[in-house]
Amino acid sequence: MEQLVVRLGTNLHDPVHWVVWSAPSQEVIASGELASADALISLGERTSLRRAIVLVPGADVRLCNVTLPGKVNRKLQNAIPFMLEDELAEDIGDLFFAMGPSRGTEQSVAIVSHRQMAKWQGWLEDAGFTADVILPDILALPQPENDQWVALTVGEQLIVRQGPWQGMQGEQAFITGVLALQAKAQPEPVNLSALTDIDLHAVPNIHQQAHNDDVPAIGVLAKHVGKASFNLLQGQYKPKKQHNQVWQAWRVPLILLALVIVLTIGDKTLRLNQLQQQNADLTTQIDALVKQGFPDIGTYRNVRLKVQQEMQRLEQSGDGSSLLVMLSQLNTAFAASNITPQTLRFDANRTEIRMQAQGKDFNALDTFKRSAEAAGFTVEQGAINNRDDTVIGTMNIRGAS
């Protein structure tokens, strides 16, 4: 079976790599690089009778794991966007949450903006074909074993998979710097399997092993992509099945007939039942989230008023430190690094700010961290993502001693 594998970029004018891969013979039938997504139409005839798999930049898709308060089910999965809301820079209404593998109470989630999904699908539709699978390129790499990392370069991009649901992708110079920091924090040298020509020998605490195939990088991804069971095309993005010619001919009359039947039998009753069920589910989700955030909240009739009272009580129970005071003390660090906070969350009991910030590069985040520590703060740096021409990172900042 032959399959067409296409790797899109973040923006319309990013290069597009493609390959026709033969699974039975494990070889490349044809491959190439397009100047931009505008040229996808040239692949139209290659999609016939072939399965189309589209890879997208891992930097555009956030991979994370969520621990749920019970065994994974549909109702708990629906609550995941609200559980992650405080950790996300964008409104959850602007984001698409695709469910990955689950195990026990652990649910893996892939998060991507609706705007980016619409861009990718628009480019494909303009070219005259659709994808059976859309997959972050990180998950197209073979899954590492024994804490090993797997890396590959496509053009100027470096893709690294660091676990079953973990990895990074971006400009090679930037990702190399992040790898150096992560490897430095490991107690033992990290074994990195390089599937294409990559020179990371100078990076401390990384032991590089070459496992190069005599195929282009996009061919290496095509070789392993079949082992990935995940697909971003879920829910509203799930591809519609192709209809035969008979269905096409009778589709409109049958749809009209179905609409008449539904309306005459009880459409309003069905909609009312659905709304009642949705309201009950939403109430349950809100109660669960409120009790999770305020275990001692007790009984209440007006949830909004009760939560406001709890927030006021927490704000008044601090040790004298406040968000405004800490931000004033951090003014020098913000000025030195020129980073911009996107979200701020203040824990008065811990005298801690949890911040998601945006800078022009990784050095900007590092400059802020060093400046804040010089002012007496304790800074714990979290996840770092490369998005377009900026870097987004999370930090926990504890009050100056």
C-alpha positions as CSV (number, residue, x, y, z in Angstrom):
1,M,0.0,0.0,0.0
2,E,1.4,3.4,-1.0
3,Q,0.7,6.5,1.0
4,L,1.3,10.2,0.4
5,V,2.9,12.0,3.4
6,V,2.9,15.8,3.4
7,R,4.5,18.0,6.0
8,L,2.9,21.5,6.1
9,G,4.4,24.6,7.8
10,T,2.8,27.0,10.2
11,N,2.4,29.7,7.6
12,L,1.3,29.7,3.9
13,H,4.8,30.5,2.6
14,D,6.7,27.9,4.7
15,P,8.3,25.1,2.6
16,V,6.2,21.9,2.2
17,H,8.0,18.5,2.1
18,W,6.3,15.5,0.6
19,V,7.0,11.8,-0.1
20,V,5.2,8.8,-1.7
21,W,6.1,5.9,0.5
22,S,5.6,2.2,-0.2
23,A,4.8,0.3,3.0
24,P,5.3,-3.2,1.6
25,S,8.7,-2.5,0.1
26,Q,9.7,0.1,2.7
27,E,11.1,2.5,0.1
28,V,10.5,6.0,-1.3
29,I,8.6,6.1,-4.6
30,A,9.0,9.8,-5.0
31,S,9.7,12.8,-2.9
32,G,10.3,16.6,-3.1
33,E,9.9,20.0,-1.6
34,L,7.4,22.7,-2.5
35,A,8.2,26.4,-2.0
36,S,4.9,27.0,-0.2
37,A,1.4,25.6,0.5
38,D,0.2,27.4,-2.7
39,A,2.0,24.7,-4.7
40,L,0.1,21.8,-3.1
41,I,-2.2,21.7,-6.1
42,S,0.7,20.1,-8.0
43,L,0.3,17.0,-5.8
44,G,-3.3,16.5,-6.8
45,E,-2.7,13.5,-9.1
46,R,-0.5,11.8,-6.5
47,T,-3.4,11.6,-4.0
48,S,-5.5,9.3,-6.2
49,L,-5.8,5.8,-4.7
50,R,-3.4,6.7,-2.0
51,R,-3.9,7.3,1.7
52,A,-3.0,11.0,2.5
53,I,-1.3,11.7,5.8
54,V,-0.5,15.3,6.7
55,L,2.2,16.2,9.3
56,V,2.1,19.6,11.0
57,P,4.7,21.4,13.1
58,G,4.8,20.2,16.7
59,A,5.3,23.7,17.9
60,D,1.7,24.5,16.8
61,V,0.3,21.6,18.8
62,R,0.7,21.5,22.6
63,L,1.0,18.0,24.0
64,C,0.1,17.5,27.7
65,N,-1.2,14.9,30.1
66,V,-4.1,15.5,32.5
67,T,-4.8,13.6,35.7
68,L,-8.6,13.2,36.0
69,P,-10.5,12.7,39.3
70,G,-11.6,9.2,38.3
71,K,-11.4,6.7,35.4
72,V,-11.4,8.4,32.0
73,N,-14.8,8.8,30.5
74,R,-16.6,11.1,28.0
75,K,-17.9,13.4,30.7
76,L,-14.5,13.9,32.3
77,Q,-12.9,14.5,28.9
78,N,-15.4,17.3,28.3
79,A,-14.2,19.0,31.5
80,I,-10.6,18.9,30.4
81,P,-10.6,22.4,28.7
82,F,-11.9,24.0,31.9
83,M,-9.3,22.2,34.0
84,L,-6.5,23.6,31.7
85,E,-8.0,27.0,31.3
86,D,-5.6,28.8,33.7
87,E,-2.5,27.3,32.0
88,L,-3.5,28.4,28.5
89,A,-2.7,31.8,27.0
90,E,-5.7,31.7,24.6
91,D,-9.4,31.5,25.4
92,I,-10.5,27.8,25.5
93,G,-13.2,28.7,23.0
94,D,-10.5,29.5,20.4
95,L,-8.8,26.1,21.0
96,F,-9.4,22.6,19.8
97,F,-8.8,19.8,22.3
98,A,-8.1,16.4,20.7
99,M,-7.9,13.3,23.0
100,G,-5.0,11.0,22.8
101,P,-4.3,7.7,24.5
102,S,-5.6,7.3,28.1
103,R,-4.4,5.0,30.9
104,G,-6.3,4.8,34.2
105,T,-6.9,8.3,35.3
106,E,-4.3,9.8,32.9
107,Q,-5.5,11.4,29.7
108,S,-3.2,12.7,27.0
109,V,-4.4,15.8,25.2
110,A,-3.3,17.7,22.1
111,I,-4.2,21.4,21.9
112,V,-4.2,23.5,18.7
113,S,-6.0,26.7,17.8
114,H,-9.1,26.5,15.6
115,R,-7.5,29.2,13.5
116,Q,-4.5,27.1,12.7
117,M,-6.6,24.0,11.9
118,A,-8.7,26.1,9.5
119,K,-5.5,27.3,7.8
120,W,-4.2,23.8,7.2
121,Q,-7.5,22.4,6.0
122,G,-8.0,25.5,3.8
123,W,-4.7,24.9,2.0
124,L,-5.6,21.3,1.4
125,E,-9.1,22.1,0.1
126,D,-7.6,24.7,-2.2
127,A,-5.3,22.1,-3.6
128,G,-8.2,19.7,-4.2
129,F,-7.7,17.0,-1.7
130,T,-8.3,16.1,2.0
131,A,-6.3,14.3,4.6
132,D,-7.1,11.0,6.2
133,V,-4.8,11.8,9.1
134,I,-3.3,15.0,10.5
135,L,-0.5,14.4,13.0
136,P,2.0,16.5,14.9
137,D,5.4,15.7,13.4
138,I,6.8,14.9,16.8
139,L,4.5,11.9,17.0
140,A,5.7,10.7,13.6
141,L,9.1,9.9,15.1
142,P,9.6,6.4,16.6
143,Q,8.7,6.2,20.3
144,P,11.9,6.4,22.4
145,E,12.8,3.6,24.8
146,N,14.6,3.8,28.2
147,D,14.6,7.6,28.5
148,Q,16.2,7.9,25.1
149,W,15.5,10.9,22.8
150,V,15.0,10.6,19.1
151,A,15.8,13.5,16.7
152,L,15.5,14.4,13.0
153,T,16.0,17.5,10.9
154,V,13.7,18.5,8.0
155,G,15.2,21.5,6.2
156,E,16.1,24.0,8.9
157,Q,13.7,22.5,11.4
158,L,14.8,20.1,14.3
159,I,12.2,17.6,15.6
160,V,12.8,15.8,18.9
161,R,10.7,13.2,20.5
162,Q,11.4,12.7,24.3
163,G,8.7,10.3,25.3
164,P,5.3,8.8,24.3
165,W,3.6,12.2,24.5
166,Q,6.5,14.6,24.7
167,G,8.8,16.5,22.4
168,M,9.7,19.7,20.7
169,Q,10.1,21.2,17.2
170,G,11.5,24.5,15.9
171,E,14.4,26.2,14.3
172,Q,17.5,24.0,14.8
173,A,19.6,26.7,16.6
174,F,16.8,27.4,19.1
175,I,15.9,23.8,19.8
176,T,19.6,22.9,20.2
177,G,19.8,25.5,23.0
178,V,16.8,24.2,24.8
179,L,18.1,20.6,24.5
180,A,21.4,21.8,26.1
181,L,19.5,23.2,29.1
182,Q,17.4,20.1,29.5
183,A,20.3,17.7,29.1
184,K,22.3,19.7,31.7
185,A,19.5,19.1,34.2
186,Q,19.7,15.3,33.8
187,P,21.7,13.3,36.3
188,E,23.0,11.0,33.6
189,P,24.0,11.6,30.0
190,V,21.1,11.5,27.6
191,N,21.2,9.0,24.8
192,L,20.0,10.7,21.6
193,S,19.3,8.7,18.5
194,A,19.8,10.9,15.4
195,L,17.8,9.6,12.4
196,T,19.4,12.2,10.0
197,D,22.6,14.1,10.0
198,I,22.7,16.2,13.2
199,D,25.7,17.5,15.0
200,L,24.9,17.6,18.7
201,H,28.3,16.2,19.9
202,A,29.3,19.5,21.3
203,V,26.2,19.7,23.5
204,P,27.1,18.7,27.1
205,N,25.5,15.6,28.7
206,I,24.2,14.3,25.4
207,H,25.5,11.0,23.9
208,Q,24.6,11.0,20.2
209,Q,24.1,7.8,18.2
210,A,23.6,7.9,14.5
211,H,20.9,5.7,12.9
212,N,20.7,7.2,9.5
213,D,18.6,5.6,6.7
214,D,19.5,6.3,3.1
215,V,16.3,8.2,2.5
216,P,15.3,11.8,2.8
217,A,14.1,13.1,6.2
218,I,10.4,13.1,5.1
219,G,10.9,9.5,4.1
220,V,12.1,8.6,7.6
221,L,8.9,10.2,9.0
222,A,6.8,8.3,6.5
223,K,8.5,5.1,7.5
224,H,7.4,5.5,11.1
225,V,4.1,7.4,10.9
226,G,2.1,4.3,10.4
227,K,2.8,3.3,14.0
228,A,1.1,6.4,15.3
229,S,-2.5,5.7,16.3
230,F,-3.4,9.4,17.1
231,N,-5.2,11.7,14.7
232,L,-6.1,15.4,15.1
233,L,-9.1,14.9,12.9
234,Q,-11.6,14.4,15.7
235,G,-15.0,15.8,16.6
236,Q,-15.9,18.7,14.3
237,Y,-12.8,18.0,12.2
238,K,-13.5,14.3,11.6
239,P,-13.4,13.7,7.8
240,K,-16.8,12.9,6.2
241,K,-17.2,9.7,4.4
242,Q,-17.4,9.8,0.7
243,H,-20.9,9.2,-0.7
244,N,-21.7,7.1,-3.7
245,Q,-23.5,8.5,-6.8
246,V,-26.9,7.1,-5.8
247,W,-26.7,8.9,-2.5
248,Q,-25.6,12.1,-4.2
249,A,-28.6,11.9,-6.5
250,W,-31.1,11.4,-3.6
251,R,-29.4,13.3,-0.9
252,V,-31.4,16.6,-1.1
253,P,-34.9,14.9,-1.3
254,L,-34.0,12.5,1.6
255,I,-32.7,15.3,3.7
256,L,-35.8,17.4,3.2
257,L,-38.0,14.4,4.0
258,A,-36.0,13.6,7.1
259,L,-36.3,17.2,8.3
260,V,-40.1,17.1,7.8
261,I,-40.4,13.9,9.8
262,V,-38.2,15.2,12.6
263,L,-40.1,18.5,12.8
264,T,-43.5,16.8,12.8
265,I,-42.8,14.0,15.3
266,G,-41.1,16.1,18.0
267,D,-38.1,18.2,17.2
268,K,-38.9,20.6,19.9
269,T,-39.2,17.9,22.5
270,L,-35.9,16.4,21.5
271,R,-34.1,19.7,21.7
272,L,-35.6,20.4,25.1
273,N,-34.4,17.1,26.4
274,Q,-30.9,17.8,25.0
275,L,-30.8,21.2,26.6
276,Q,-31.9,19.9,29.9
277,Q,-29.2,17.2,29.8
278,Q,-26.5,19.7,28.8
279,N,-27.6,22.0,31.6
280,A,-27.4,19.1,34.1
281,D,-23.9,18.1,32.8
282,L,-22.7,21.6,33.0
283,T,-23.9,22.0,36.5
284,T,-22.1,18.8,37.5
285,Q,-18.9,20.0,35.9
286,I,-19.1,23.4,37.6
287,D,-19.7,21.8,41.0
288,A,-16.8,19.4,40.5
289,L,-14.4,22.1,39.5
290,V,-15.5,24.4,42.4
291,K,-15.1,21.6,44.9
292,Q,-11.7,20.8,43.4
293,G,-10.5,24.4,43.8
294,F,-12.2,25.0,47.1
295,P,-12.4,21.6,49.0
296,D,-13.8,23.3,52.2
297,I,-16.4,25.5,50.4
298,G,-19.3,23.7,52.0
299,T,-22.9,24.1,50.7
300,Y,-24.0,27.0,48.6
301,R,-27.0,28.2,46.5
302,N,-25.3,30.8,44.4
303,V,-22.0,29.4,43.1
304,R,-20.8,32.8,41.6
305,L,-21.3,34.6,44.9
306,K,-19.8,31.8,47.0
307,V,-16.6,31.7,44.8
308,Q,-16.3,35.5,45.0
309,Q,-16.5,35.3,48.8
310,E,-13.9,32.5,48.9
311,M,-11.5,34.5,46.6
312,Q,-11.9,37.6,48.8
313,R,-11.2,35.4,51.9
314,L,-8.0,34.0,50.3
315,E,-6.8,37.5,49.3
316,Q,-7.2,38.7,52.8
317,S,-5.4,35.7,54.4
318,G,-1.9,36.4,52.9
319,D,1.2,37.4,54.8
320,G,1.3,41.1,53.7
321,S,2.7,40.4,50.2
322,S,0.6,41.3,47.3
323,L,0.7,40.8,43.5
324,L,1.2,44.6,43.0
325,V,4.1,44.7,45.4
326,M,5.8,41.7,43.8
327,L,5.2,43.1,40.3
328,S,6.7,46.4,41.4
329,Q,9.8,44.6,42.7
330,L,10.1,42.7,39.4
331,N,9.9,45.9,37.3
332,T,13.7,45.9,36.7
333,A,13.6,42.2,35.5
334,F,10.7,43.0,33.1
335,A,12.6,46.1,31.7
336,A,15.9,44.2,31.3
337,S,14.3,41.2,29.5
338,N,11.5,43.0,27.5
339,I,9.2,40.0,28.0
340,T,5.4,40.4,28.1
341,P,3.2,38.6,30.6
342,Q,0.3,36.8,28.9
343,T,-1.3,35.3,32.0
344,L,-0.7,36.0,35.8
345,R,-2.0,34.0,38.7
346,F,-1.2,34.9,42.3
347,D,-1.1,32.5,45.3
348,A,-1.1,34.7,48.4
349,N,-0.5,31.8,50.8
350,R,2.6,30.7,48.9
351,T,3.5,34.3,48.0
352,E,3.9,33.1,44.4
353,I,3.1,34.3,40.9
354,R,2.5,31.8,38.2
355,M,3.1,33.5,34.9
356,Q,3.0,32.6,31.2
357,A,5.2,35.1,29.4
358,Q,6.2,35.9,25.8
359,G,9.7,37.0,24.6
360,K,11.5,37.5,21.4
361,D,13.8,34.5,22.1
362,F,14.9,32.1,24.8
363,N,17.6,34.5,26.0
364,A,14.8,37.0,26.9
365,L,13.2,34.5,29.3
366,D,16.6,33.6,30.7
367,T,17.4,37.2,31.3
368,F,14.2,37.8,33.2
369,K,14.9,34.7,35.3
370,R,18.5,35.9,36.2
371,S,17.3,39.4,36.9
372,A,14.5,38.2,39.2
373,E,16.8,35.9,41.1
374,A,19.2,38.8,41.5
375,A,16.4,40.7,43.1
376,G,15.9,37.9,45.7
377,F,13.1,36.0,44.0
378,T,13.1,32.2,43.4
379,V,12.2,31.4,39.8
380,E,11.2,27.9,38.6
381,Q,11.0,27.7,34.8
382,G,8.5,25.4,33.2
383,A,7.5,24.5,29.6
384,I,8.9,26.6,26.7
385,N,7.4,26.7,23.2
386,N,8.5,28.3,20.0
387,R,5.6,30.1,18.2
388,D,6.2,32.0,15.0
389,D,9.0,34.5,15.8
390,T,8.4,34.5,19.6
391,V,9.1,32.2,22.6
392,I,6.4,31.4,25.2
393,G,7.3,30.0,28.6
394,T,5.8,29.4,32.0
395,M,7.4,30.4,35.3
396,N,6.7,30.1,39.0
397,I,8.0,33.2,40.9
398,R,8.2,33.1,44.7
399,G,8.4,36.2,46.8
400,A,11.7,37.9,47.5
401,S,13.2,37.0,50.9
